[in-house]
Amino acid sequence: MDSKQLALRCRELAESKKAEQVVVLDLRKLSSVTDFFVLATGLNEPHLRAIVDEISEKLAEEYALRARAQDGTWKTNWVVLDYFDVIVHVMRPETRELYALESLWGDAPRLRARRPARRKPIAPD
């Protein structure tokens, strides 16, 4: 799995737990530290925990991937999962607004979410 696929999978997993304002920033041309940031908002401590656990557990199950580091706690309102080429930031709304990573990395292109496949209407018999 390349870093772009990993970032997109992290977004899917965060969204599956109802994370809000999930954004994937492409930093490949802007930073030598990582390829992508995945930013997600959780509304409260249990919500943060659910999002982080979903990402951590599913990546471990599906791809045998473990974050090389995890920083922050539910109490600090910001948890970071470092997958080397992808860094996932899960924050409470007030923390996300305060640190404004989207603005700080304003030159970074955003990866758009895939659109669900359109189903063709079934013609009546």
Rosetta blueprint (number, residue, H / E / L):
1 M L
2 D L
3 S H
4 K H
5 Q H
6 L H
7 A H
8 L H
9 R H
10 C H
11 R H
12 E H
13 L H
14 A H
15 E H
16 S H
17 K L
18 K L
19 A L
20 E E
21 Q E
22 V E
23 V E
24 V E
25 L E
26 D E
27 L L
28 R L
29 K L
30 L L
31 S L
32 S L
33 V L
34 T L
35 D L
36 F E
37 F E
38 V E
39 L E
40 A E
41 T E
42 G L
43 L L
44 N L
45 E H
46 P H
47 H H
48 L H
49 R H
50 A H
51 I H
52 V H
53 D H
54 E H
55 I H
56 S H
57 E H
58 K H
59 L H
60 A H
61 E H
62 E H
63 Y H
64 A L
65 L L
66 R L
67 A L
68 R L
69 A E
70 Q E
71 D E
72 G L
73 T L
74 W L
75 K L
76 T L
77 N L
78 W E
79 V E
80 V E
81 L E
82 D E
83 Y L
84 F L
85 D L
86 V E
87 I E
88 V E
89 H E
90 V E
91 M E
92 R L
93 P H
94 E H
95 T H
96 R H
97 E H
98 L H
99 Y H
100 A L
101 L H
102 E H
103 S H
104 L H
105 W L
106 G L
107 D L
108 A L
109 P L
110 R E
111 L E
112 R L
113 A L
114 R L
115 R L
116 P L
117 A L
118 R L
119 R L
120 K L
121 P L
122 I L
123 A L
124 P L
125 D L
